[in-house]
Amino acid sequence: MPTKIELCSVSDVEPGAVLKVERDDLTLAIFNLDGEFFVTDDHCTHGPGSLSEGFVEGDVVECNFHGGQFNIRTGAVVAPPCMVPIKTYSTTVEEGKVFIEV
């Protein structure tokens, strides 16, 4: 059965912003896309880049290390040099808090 983990308050992540959170051996990036919340692993699949420190445009994040890009909603690779999708998490908002299931 999946475990629900509370990550932050909705107010901690402004629209268009990203927040890095560490919980239970996970390092995560929380994205607020116009009021919709998405959570991915923070570490780029190509190198040591941190997606929470990357550039967000629309629903794409560009890694700050080599410039690879991922779709925030699906984790799919959008641009090289990345070839492996980023892990995404089932995300919910309840009573002003952001949760994932693992």
Phi and psi restraints in degrees (range 20) as a CNS / XPLOR table:
assign (resid 1 and name C) (resid 2 and name N)
       (resid 2 and name CA) (resid 2 and name C) 1.0 -62.5 20.0 2
assign (resid 2 and name N) (resid 2 and name CA)
       (resid 2 and name C) (resid 3 and name N) 1.0 149.5 20.0 2
assign (resid 2 and name C) (resid 3 and name N)
       (resid 3 and name CA) (resid 3 and name C) 1.0 -103.7 20.0 2
assign (resid 3 and name N) (resid 3 and name CA)
       (resid 3 and name C) (resid 4 and name N) 1.0 132.5 20.0 2
assign (resid 3 and name C) (resid 4 and name N)
       (resid 4 and name CA) (resid 4 and name C) 1.0 -92.1 20.0 2
assign (resid 4 and name N) (resid 4 and name CA)
       (resid 4 and name C) (resid 5 and name N) 1.0 130.2 20.0 2
assign (resid 4 and name C) (resid 5 and name N)
       (resid 5 and name CA) (resid 5 and name C) 1.0 -121.5 20.0 2
assign (resid 5 and name N) (resid 5 and name CA)
       (resid 5 and name C) (resid 6 and name N) 1.0 126.5 20.0 2
assign (resid 5 and name C) (resid 6 and name N)
       (resid 6 and name CA) (resid 6 and name C) 1.0 -79.7 20.0 2
assign (resid 6 and name N) (resid 6 and name CA)
       (resid 6 and name C) (resid 7 and name N) 1.0 131.8 20.0 2
assign (resid 6 and name C) (resid 7 and name N)
       (resid 7 and name CA) (resid 7 and name C) 1.0 -106.4 20.0 2
assign (resid 7 and name N) (resid 7 and name CA)
       (resid 7 and name C) (resid 8 and name N) 1.0 -44.9 20.0 2
assign (resid 7 and name C) (resid 8 and name N)
       (resid 8 and name CA) (resid 8 and name C) 1.0 -170.3 20.0 2
assign (resid 8 and name N) (resid 8 and name CA)
       (resid 8 and name C) (resid 9 and name N) 1.0 177.5 20.0 2
assign (resid 8 and name C) (resid 9 and name N)
       (resid 9 and name CA) (resid 9 and name C) 1.0 -86.8 20.0 2
assign (resid 9 and name N) (resid 9 and name CA)
       (resid 9 and name C) (resid 10 and name N) 1.0 150.1 20.0 2
assign (resid 9 and name C) (resid 10 and name N)
       (resid 10 and name CA) (resid 10 and name C) 1.0 -54.7 20.0 2
assign (resid 10 and name N) (resid 10 and name CA)
       (resid 10 and name C) (resid 11 and name N) 1.0 -39.0 20.0 2
assign (resid 10 and name C) (resid 11 and name N)
       (resid 11 and name CA) (resid 11 and name C) 1.0 -68.8 20.0 2
assign (resid 11 and name N) (resid 11 and name CA)
       (resid 11 and name C) (resid 12 and name N) 1.0 -12.3 20.0 2
assign (resid 11 and name C) (resid 12 and name N)
       (resid 12 and name CA) (resid 12 and name C) 1.0 -75.0 20.0 2
assign (resid 12 and name N) (resid 12 and name CA)
       (resid 12 and name C) (resid 13 and name N) 1.0 -16.7 20.0 2
assign (resid 12 and name C) (resid 13 and name N)
       (resid 13 and name CA) (resid 13 and name C) 1.0 -127.7 20.0 2
assign (resid 13 and name N) (resid 13 and name CA)
       (resid 13 and name C) (resid 14 and name N) 1.0 101.5 20.0 2
assign (resid 13 and name C) (resid 14 and name N)
       (resid 14 and name CA) (resid 14 and name C) 1.0 -65.5 20.0 2
assign (resid 14 and name N) (resid 14 and name CA)
       (resid 14 and name C) (resid 15 and name N) 1.0 154.5 20.0 2
assign (resid 14 and name C) (resid 15 and name N)
       (resid 15 and name CA) (resid 15 and name C) 1.0 -53.9 20.0 2
assign (resid 15 and name N) (resid 15 and name CA)
       (resid 15 and name C) (resid 16 and name N) 1.0 132.1 20.0 2
assign (resid 15 and name C) (resid 16 and name N)
       (resid 16 and name CA) (resid 16 and name C) 1.0 85.4 20.0 2
assign (resid 16 and name N) (resid 16 and name CA)
       (resid 16 and name C) (resid 17 and name N) 1.0 -3.8 20.0 2
assign (resid 16 and name C) (resid 17 and name N)
       (resid 17 and name CA) (resid 17 and name C) 1.0 -100.3 20.0 2
assign (resid 17 and name N) (resid 17 and name CA)
       (resid 17 and name C) (resid 18 and name N) 1.0 170.0 20.0 2
assign (resid 17 and name C) (resid 18 and name N)
       (resid 18 and name CA) (resid 18 and name C) 1.0 -132.3 20.0 2
assign (resid 18 and name N) (resid 18 and name CA)
       (resid 18 and name C) (resid 19 and name N) 1.0 142.0 20.0 2
assign (resid 18 and name C) (resid 19 and name N)
       (resid 19 and name CA) (resid 19 and name C) 1.0 -127.1 20.0 2
assign (resid 19 and name N) (resid 19 and name CA)
       (resid 19 and name C) (resid 20 and name N) 1.0 130.9 20.0 2
assign (resid 19 and name C) (resid 20 and name N)
       (resid 20 and name CA) (resid 20 and name C) 1.0 -89.2 20.0 2
assign (resid 20 and name N) (resid 20 and name CA)
       (resid 20 and name C) (resid 21 and name N) 1.0 131.2 20.0 2
assign (resid 20 and name C) (resid 21 and name N)
       (resid 21 and name CA) (resid 21 and name C) 1.0 -135.7 20.0 2
assign (resid 21 and name N) (resid 21 and name CA)
       (resid 21 and name C) (resid 22 and name N) 1.0 139.6 20.0 2
assign (resid 21 and name C) (resid 22 and name N)
       (resid 22 and name CA) (resid 22 and name C) 1.0 -114.9 20.0 2
assign (resid 22 and name N) (resid 22 and name CA)
       (resid 22 and name C) (resid 23 and name N) 1.0 124.2 20.0 2
assign (resid 22 and name C) (resid 23 and name N)
       (resid 23 and name CA) (resid 23 and name C) 1.0 -145.1 20.0 2
assign (resid 23 and name N) (resid 23 and name CA)
       (resid 23 and name C) (resid 24 and name N) 1.0 132.6 20.0 2
assign (resid 23 and name C) (resid 24 and name N)
       (resid 24 and name CA) (resid 24 and name C) 1.0 45.9 20.0 2
assign (resid 24 and name N) (resid 24 and name CA)
       (resid 24 and name C) (resid 25 and name N) 1.0 53.6 20.0 2
assign (resid 24 and name C) (resid 25 and name N)
       (resid 25 and name CA) (resid 25 and name C) 1.0 66.3 20.0 2
assign (resid 25 and name N) (resid 25 and name CA)
       (resid 25 and name C) (resid 26 and name N) 1.0 14.1 20.0 2
assign (resid 25 and name C) (resid 26 and name N)
       (resid 26 and name CA) (resid 26 and name C) 1.0 -109.9 20.0 2
assign (resid 26 and name N) (resid 26 and name CA)
       (resid 26 and name C) (resid 27 and name N) 1.0 137.1 20.0 2
assign (resid 26 and name C) (resid 27 and name N)
       (resid 27 and name CA) (resid 27 and name C) 1.0 -112.8 20.0 2
assign (resid 27 and name N) (resid 27 and name CA)
       (resid 27 and name C) (resid 28 and name N) 1.0 115.6 20.0 2
assign (resid 27 and name C) (resid 28 and name N)
       (resid 28 and name CA) (resid 28 and name C) 1.0 -121.9 20.0 2
assign (resid 28 and name N) (resid 28 and name CA)
       (resid 28 and name C) (resid 29 and name N) 1.0 154.8 20.0 2
assign (resid 28 and name C) (resid 29 and name N)
       (resid 29 and name CA) (resid 29 and name C) 1.0 -114.7 20.0 2
assign (resid 29 and name N) (resid 29 and name CA)
       (resid 29 and name C) (resid 30 and name N) 1.0 124.6 20.0 2
assign (resid 29 and name C) (resid 30 and name N)
       (resid 30 and name CA) (resid 30 and name C) 1.0 -105.8 20.0 2
assign (resid 30 and name N) (resid 30 and name CA)
       (resid 30 and name C) (resid 31 and name N) 1.0 121.2 20.0 2
assign (resid 30 and name C) (resid 31 and name N)
       (resid 31 and name CA) (resid 31 and name C) 1.0 -108.8 20.0 2
assign (resid 31 and name N) (resid 31 and name CA)
       (resid 31 and name C) (resid 32 and name N) 1.0 136.2 20.0 2
assign (resid 31 and name C) (resid 32 and name N)
       (resid 32 and name CA) (resid 32 and name C) 1.0 -110.3 20.0 2
assign (resid 32 and name N) (resid 32 and name CA)
       (resid 32 and name C) (resid 33 and name N) 1.0 105.7 20.0 2
assign (resid 32 and name C) (resid 33 and name N)
       (resid 33 and name CA) (resid 33 and name C) 1.0 -103.2 20.0 2
assign (resid 33 and name N) (resid 33 and name CA)
       (resid 33 and name C) (resid 34 and name N) 1.0 91.4 20.0 2
assign (resid 33 and name C) (resid 34 and name N)
       (resid 34 and name CA) (resid 34 and name C) 1.0 52.3 20.0 2
assign (resid 34 and name N) (resid 34 and name CA)
       (resid 34 and name C) (resid 35 and name N) 1.0 45.6 20.0 2
assign (resid 34 and name C) (resid 35 and name N)
       (resid 35 and name CA) (resid 35 and name C) 1.0 91.8 20.0 2
assign (resid 35 and name N) (resid 35 and name CA)
       (resid 35 and name C) (resid 36 and name N) 1.0 -7.4 20.0 2
assign (resid 35 and name C) (resid 36 and name N)
       (resid 36 and name CA) (resid 36 and name C) 1.0 -99.4 20.0 2
assign (resid 36 and name N) (resid 36 and name CA)
       (resid 36 and name C) (resid 37 and name N) 1.0 133.4 20.0 2
assign (resid 36 and name C) (resid 37 and name N)
       (resid 37 and name CA) (resid 37 and name C) 1.0 -105.5 20.0 2
assign (resid 37 and name N) (resid 37 and name CA)
       (resid 37 and name C) (resid 38 and name N) 1.0 136.5 20.0 2
assign (resid 37 and name C) (resid 38 and name N)
       (resid 38 and name CA) (resid 38 and name C) 1.0 -134.2 20.0 2
assign (resid 38 and name N) (resid 38 and name CA)
       (resid 38 and name C) (resid 39 and name N) 1.0 144.2 20.0 2
assign (resid 38 and name C) (resid 39 and name N)
       (resid 39 and name CA) (resid 39 and name C) 1.0 -128.4 20.0 2
assign (resid 39 and name N) (resid 39 and name CA)
       (resid 39 and name C) (resid 40 and name N) 1.0 131.9 20.0 2
assign (resid 39 and name C) (resid 40 and name N)
       (resid 40 and name CA) (resid 40 and name C) 1.0 -129.4 20.0 2
assign (resid 40 and name N) (resid 40 and name CA)
       (resid 40 and name C) (resid 41 and name N) 1.0 167.4 20.0 2
assign (resid 40 and name C) (resid 41 and name N)
       (resid 41 and name CA) (resid 41 and name C) 1.0 -60.6 20.0 2
assign (resid 41 and name N) (resid 41 and name CA)
       (resid 41 and name C) (resid 42 and name N) 1.0 147.9 20.0 2
assign (resid 41 and name C) (resid 42 and name N)
       (resid 42 and name CA) (resid 42 and name C) 1.0 -83.5 20.0 2
assign (resid 42 and name N) (resid 42 and name CA)
       (resid 42 and name C) (resid 43 and name N) 1.0 -26.5 20.0 2
assign (resid 42 and name C) (resid 43 and name N)
       (resid 43 and name CA) (resid 43 and name C) 1.0 -83.9 20.0 2
assign (resid 43 and name N) (resid 43 and name CA)
       (resid 43 and name C) (resid 44 and name N) 1.0 128.4 20.0 2
assign (resid 43 and name C) (resid 44 and name N)
       (resid 44 and name CA) (resid 44 and name C) 1.0 -60.5 20.0 2
assign (resid 44 and name N) (resid 44 and name CA)
       (resid 44 and name C) (resid 45 and name N) 1.0 144.6 20.0 2
assign (resid 44 and name C) (resid 45 and name N)
       (resid 45 and name CA) (resid 45 and name C) 1.0 -77.7 20.0 2
assign (resid 45 and name N) (resid 45 and name CA)
       (resid 45 and name C) (resid 46 and name N) 1.0 -8.2 20.0 2
assign (resid 45 and name C) (resid 46 and name N)
       (resid 46 and name CA) (resid 46 and name C) 1.0 -98.7 20.0 2
assign (resid 46 and name N) (resid 46 and name CA)
       (resid 46 and name C) (resid 47 and name N) 1.0 -31.4 20.0 2
assign (resid 46 and name C) (resid 47 and name N)
       (resid 47 and name CA) (resid 47 and name C) 1.0 -163.9 20.0 2
assign (resid 47 and name N) (resid 47 and name CA)
       (resid 47 and name C) (resid 48 and name N) 1.0 -161.5 20.0 2
assign (resid 47 and name C) (resid 48 and name N)
       (resid 48 and name CA) (resid 48 and name C) 1.0 -81.2 20.0 2
assign (resid 48 and name N) (resid 48 and name CA)
       (resid 48 and name C) (resid 49 and name N) 1.0 13.7 20.0 2
assign (resid 48 and name C) (resid 49 and name N)
       (resid 49 and name CA) (resid 49 and name C) 1.0 -68.5 20.0 2
assign (resid 49 and name N) (resid 49 and name CA)
       (resid 49 and name C) (resid 50 and name N) 1.0 150.9 20.0 2
assign (resid 49 and name C) (resid 50 and name N)
       (resid 50 and name CA) (resid 50 and name C) 1.0 -107.2 20.0 2
assign (resid 50 and name N) (resid 50 and name CA)
       (resid 50 and name C) (resid 51 and name N) 1.0 117.8 20.0 2
assign (resid 50 and name C) (resid 51 and name N)
       (resid 51 and name CA) (resid 51 and name C) 1.0 -66.4 20.0 2
assign (resid 51 and name N) (resid 51 and name CA)
       (resid 51 and name C) (resid 52 and name N) 1.0 -27.1 20.0 2
assign (resid 51 and name C) (resid 52 and name N)
       (resid 52 and name CA) (resid 52 and name C) 1.0 -68.8 20.0 2
assign (resid 52 and name N) (resid 52 and name CA)
       (resid 52 and name C) (resid 53 and name N) 1.0 -15.4 20.0 2
assign (resid 52 and name C) (resid 53 and name N)
       (resid 53 and name CA) (resid 53 and name C) 1.0 -102.2 20.0 2
assign (resid 53 and name N) (resid 53 and name CA)
       (resid 53 and name C) (resid 54 and name N) 1.0 5.5 20.0 2
assign (resid 53 and name C) (resid 54 and name N)
       (resid 54 and name CA) (resid 54 and name C) 1.0 -83.6 20.0 2
assign (resid 54 and name N) (resid 54 and name CA)
       (resid 54 and name C) (resid 55 and name N) 1.0 -174.8 20.0 2
assign (resid 54 and name C) (resid 55 and name N)
       (resid 55 and name CA) (resid 55 and name C) 1.0 -103.5 20.0 2
assign (resid 55 and name N) (resid 55 and name CA)
       (resid 55 and name C) (resid 56 and name N) 1.0 127.5 20.0 2
assign (resid 55 and name C) (resid 56 and name N)
       (resid 56 and name CA) (resid 56 and name C) 1.0 -106.1 20.0 2
assign (resid 56 and name N) (resid 56 and name CA)
       (resid 56 and name C) (resid 57 and name N) 1.0 128.6 20.0 2
assign (resid 56 and name C) (resid 57 and name N)
       (resid 57 and name CA) (resid 57 and name C) 1.0 -136.5 20.0 2
assign (resid 57 and name N) (resid 57 and name CA)
       (resid 57 and name C) (resid 58 and name N) 1.0 115.3 20.0 2
assign (resid 57 and name C) (resid 58 and name N)
       (resid 58 and name CA) (resid 58 and name C) 1.0 64.7 20.0 2
assign (resid 58 and name N) (resid 58 and name CA)
       (resid 58 and name C) (resid 59 and name N) 1.0 -125.5 20.0 2
assign (resid 58 and name C) (resid 59 and name N)
       (resid 59 and name CA) (resid 59 and name C) 1.0 -108.0 20.0 2
assign (resid 59 and name N) (resid 59 and name CA)
       (resid 59 and name C) (resid 60 and name N) 1.0 29.0 20.0 2
assign (resid 59 and name C) (resid 60 and name N)
       (resid 60 and name CA) (resid 60 and name C) 1.0 -121.6 20.0 2
assign (resid 60 and name N) (resid 60 and name CA)
       (resid 60 and name C) (resid 61 and name N) 1.0 136.4 20.0 2
assign (resid 60 and name C) (resid 61 and name N)
       (resid 61 and name CA) (resid 61 and name C) 1.0 -113.7 20.0 2
assign (resid 61 and name N) (resid 61 and name CA)
       (resid 61 and name C) (resid 62 and name N) 1.0 135.6 20.0 2
assign (resid 61 and name C) (resid 62 and name N)
       (resid 62 and name CA) (resid 62 and name C) 1.0 -104.8 20.0 2
assign (resid 62 and name N) (resid 62 and name CA)
       (resid 62 and name C) (resid 63 and name N) 1.0 125.1 20.0 2
assign (resid 62 and name C) (resid 63 and name N)
       (resid 63 and name CA) (resid 63 and name C) 1.0 -63.0 20.0 2
assign (resid 63 and name N) (resid 63 and name CA)
       (resid 63 and name C) (resid 64 and name N) 1.0 139.5 20.0 2
assign (resid 63 and name C) (resid 64 and name N)
       (resid 64 and name CA) (resid 64 and name C) 1.0 -78.3 20.0 2
assign (resid 64 and name N) (resid 64 and name CA)
       (resid 64 and name C) (resid 65 and name N) 1.0 -4.3 20.0 2
assign (resid 64 and name C) (resid 65 and name N)
       (resid 65 and name CA) (resid 65 and name C) 1.0 -94.3 20.0 2
assign (resid 65 and name N) (resid 65 and name CA)
       (resid 65 and name C) (resid 66 and name N) 1.0 -59.5 20.0 2
assign (resid 65 and name C) (resid 66 and name N)
       (resid 66 and name CA) (resid 66 and name C) 1.0 -117.1 20.0 2
assign (resid 66 and name N) (resid 66 and name CA)
       (resid 66 and name C) (resid 67 and name N) 1.0 -0.1 20.0 2
assign (resid 66 and name C) (resid 67 and name N)
       (resid 67 and name CA) (resid 67 and name C) 1.0 84.1 20.0 2
assign (resid 67 and name N) (resid 67 and name CA)
       (resid 67 and name C) (resid 68 and name N) 1.0 7.9 20.0 2
assign (resid 67 and name C) (resid 68 and name N)
       (resid 68 and name CA) (resid 68 and name C) 1.0 -63.7 20.0 2
assign (resid 68 and name N) (resid 68 and name CA)
       (resid 68 and name C) (resid 69 and name N) 1.0 154.0 20.0 2
assign (resid 68 and name C) (resid 69 and name N)
       (resid 69 and name CA) (resid 69 and name C) 1.0 -128.2 20.0 2
assign (resid 69 and name N) (resid 69 and name CA)
       (resid 69 and name C) (resid 70 and name N) 1.0 145.5 20.0 2
assign (resid 69 and name C) (resid 70 and name N)
       (resid 70 and name CA) (resid 70 and name C) 1.0 -130.7 20.0 2
assign (resid 70 and name N) (resid 70 and name CA)
       (resid 70 and name C) (resid 71 and name N) 1.0 147.6 20.0 2
assign (resid 70 and name C) (resid 71 and name N)
       (resid 71 and name CA) (resid 71 and name C) 1.0 -77.3 20.0 2
assign (resid 71 and name N) (resid 71 and name CA)
       (resid 71 and name C) (resid 72 and name N) 1.0 122.8 20.0 2
assign (resid 71 and name C) (resid 72 and name N)
       (resid 72 and name CA) (resid 72 and name C) 1.0 -66.2 20.0 2
assign (resid 72 and name N) (resid 72 and name CA)
       (resid 72 and name C) (resid 73 and name N) 1.0 -35.5 20.0 2
assign (resid 72 and name C) (resid 73 and name N)
       (resid 73 and name CA) (resid 73 and name C) 1.0 -71.7 20.0 2
assign (resid 73 and name N) (resid 73 and name CA)
       (resid 73 and name C) (resid 74 and name N) 1.0 -38.0 20.0 2
assign (resid 73 and name C) (resid 74 and name N)
       (resid 74 and name CA) (resid 74 and name C) 1.0 -113.2 20.0 2
assign (resid 74 and name N) (resid 74 and name CA)
       (resid 74 and name C) (resid 75 and name N) 1.0 -20.0 20.0 2
assign (resid 74 and name C) (resid 75 and name N)
       (resid 75 and name CA) (resid 75 and name C) 1.0 85.8 20.0 2
assign (resid 75 and name N) (resid 75 and name CA)
       (resid 75 and name C) (resid 76 and name N) 1.0 -5.3 20.0 2
assign (resid 75 and name C) (resid 76 and name N)
       (resid 76 and name CA) (resid 76 and name C) 1.0 -63.8 20.0 2
assign (resid 76 and name N) (resid 76 and name CA)
       (resid 76 and name C) (resid 77 and name N) 1.0 146.5 20.0 2
assign (resid 76 and name C) (resid 77 and name N)
       (resid 77 and name CA) (resid 77 and name C) 1.0 -71.1 20.0 2
assign (resid 77 and name N) (resid 77 and name CA)
       (resid 77 and name C) (resid 78 and name N) 1.0 131.8 20.0 2
assign (resid 77 and name C) (resid 78 and name N)
       (resid 78 and name CA) (resid 78 and name C) 1.0 -106.3 20.0 2
assign (resid 78 and name N) (resid 78 and name CA)
       (resid 78 and name C) (resid 79 and name N) 1.0 -33.7 20.0 2
assign (resid 78 and name C) (resid 79 and name N)
       (resid 79 and name CA) (resid 79 and name C) 1.0 -149.0 20.0 2
assign (resid 79 and name N) (resid 79 and name CA)
       (resid 79 and name C) (resid 80 and name N) 1.0 144.2 20.0 2
assign (resid 79 and name C) (resid 80 and name N)
       (resid 80 and name CA) (resid 80 and name C) 1.0 -68.5 20.0 2
assign (resid 80 and name N) (resid 80 and name CA)
       (resid 80 and name C) (resid 81 and name N) 1.0 166.3 20.0 2
assign (resid 80 and name C) (resid 81 and name N)
       (resid 81 and name CA) (resid 81 and name C) 1.0 -85.8 20.0 2
assign (resid 81 and name N) (resid 81 and name CA)
       (resid 81 and name C) (resid 82 and name N) 1.0 -1.2 20.0 2
assign (resid 81 and name C) (resid 82 and name N)
       (resid 82 and name CA) (resid 82 and name C) 1.0 -65.3 20.0 2
assign (resid 82 and name N) (resid 82 and name CA)
       (resid 82 and name C) (resid 83 and name N) 1.0 142.9 20.0 2
assign (resid 82 and name C) (resid 83 and name N)
       (resid 83 and name CA) (resid 83 and name C) 1.0 -127.5 20.0 2
assign (resid 83 and name N) (resid 83 and name CA)
       (resid 83 and name C) (resid 84 and name N) 1.0 -19.5 20.0 2
assign (resid 83 and name C) (resid 84 and name N)
       (resid 84 and name CA) (resid 84 and name C) 1.0 -104.2 20.0 2
assign (resid 84 and name N) (resid 84 and name CA)
       (resid 84 and name C) (resid 85 and name N) 1.0 127.8 20.0 2
assign (resid 84 and name C) (resid 85 and name N)
       (resid 85 and name CA) (resid 85 and name C) 1.0 -59.8 20.0 2
assign (resid 85 and name N) (resid 85 and name CA)
       (resid 85 and name C) (resid 86 and name N) 1.0 155.6 20.0 2
assign (resid 85 and name C) (resid 86 and name N)
       (resid 86 and name CA) (resid 86 and name C) 1.0 -87.7 20.0 2
assign (resid 86 and name N) (resid 86 and name CA)
       (resid 86 and name C) (resid 87 and name N) 1.0 144.0 20.0 2
assign (resid 86 and name C) (resid 87 and name N)
       (resid 87 and name CA) (resid 87 and name C) 1.0 -71.4 20.0 2
assign (resid 87 and name N) (resid 87 and name CA)
       (resid 87 and name C) (resid 88 and name N) 1.0 133.6 20.0 2
assign (resid 87 and name C) (resid 88 and name N)
       (resid 88 and name CA) (resid 88 and name C) 1.0 -114.2 20.0 2
assign (resid 88 and name N) (resid 88 and name CA)
       (resid 88 and name C) (resid 89 and name N) 1.0 161.1 20.0 2
assign (resid 88 and name C) (resid 89 and name N)
       (resid 89 and name CA) (resid 89 and name C) 1.0 -126.2 20.0 2
assign (resid 89 and name N) (resid 89 and name CA)
       (resid 89 and name C) (resid 90 and name N) 1.0 143.9 20.0 2
assign (resid 89 and name C) (resid 90 and name N)
       (resid 90 and name CA) (resid 90 and name C) 1.0 -62.7 20.0 2
assign (resid 90 and name N) (resid 90 and name CA)
       (resid 90 and name C) (resid 91 and name N) 1.0 121.2 20.0 2
assign (resid 90 and name C) (resid 91 and name N)
       (resid 91 and name CA) (resid 91 and name C) 1.0 -121.1 20.0 2
assign (resid 91 and name N) (resid 91 and name CA)
       (resid 91 and name C) (resid 92 and name N) 1.0 135.9 20.0 2
assign (resid 91 and name C) (resid 92 and name N)
       (resid 92 and name CA) (resid 92 and name C) 1.0 -133.5 20.0 2
assign (resid 92 and name N) (resid 92 and name CA)
       (resid 92 and name C) (resid 93 and name N) 1.0 157.5 20.0 2
assign (resid 92 and name C) (resid 93 and name N)
       (resid 93 and name CA) (resid 93 and name C) 1.0 -119.6 20.0 2
assign (resid 93 and name N) (resid 93 and name CA)
       (resid 93 and name C) (resid 94 and name N) 1.0 125.6 20.0 2
assign (resid 93 and name C) (resid 94 and name N)
       (resid 94 and name CA) (resid 94 and name C) 1.0 -136.6 20.0 2
assign (resid 94 and name N) (resid 94 and name CA)
       (resid 94 and name C) (resid 95 and name N) 1.0 125.6 20.0 2
assign (resid 94 and name C) (resid 95 and name N)
       (resid 95 and name CA) (resid 95 and name C) 1.0 50.5 20.0 2
assign (resid 95 and name N) (resid 95 and name CA)
       (resid 95 and name C) (resid 96 and name N) 1.0 42.8 20.0 2
assign (resid 95 and name C) (resid 96 and name N)
       (resid 96 and name CA) (resid 96 and name C) 1.0 77.6 20.0 2
assign (resid 96 and name N) (resid 96 and name CA)
       (resid 96 and name C) (resid 97 and name N) 1.0 11.8 20.0 2
assign (resid 96 and name C) (resid 97 and name N)
       (resid 97 and name CA) (resid 97 and name C) 1.0 -119.5 20.0 2
assign (resid 97 and name N) (resid 97 and name CA)
       (resid 97 and name C) (resid 98 and name N) 1.0 146.8 20.0 2
assign (resid 97 and name C) (resid 98 and name N)
       (resid 98 and name CA) (resid 98 and name C) 1.0 -98.9 20.0 2
assign (resid 98 and name N) (resid 98 and name CA)
       (resid 98 and name C) (resid 99 and name N) 1.0 129.8 20.0 2
assign (resid 98 and name C) (resid 99 and name N)
       (resid 99 and name CA) (resid 99 and name C) 1.0 -126.6 20.0 2
assign (resid 99 and name N) (resid 99 and name CA)
       (resid 99 and name C) (resid 100 and name N) 1.0 152.7 20.0 2
assign (resid 99 and name C) (resid 100 and name N)
       (resid 100 and name CA) (resid 100 and name C) 1.0 -123.7 20.0 2
assign (resid 100 and name N) (resid 100 and name CA)
       (resid 100 and name C) (resid 101 and name N) 1.0 162.5 20.0 2
assign (resid 100 and name C) (resid 101 and name N)
       (resid 101 and name CA) (resid 101 and name C) 1.0 -114.3 20.0 2
assign (resid 101 and name N) (resid 101 and name CA)
       (resid 101 and name C) (resid 102 and name N) 1.0 133.4 20.0 2
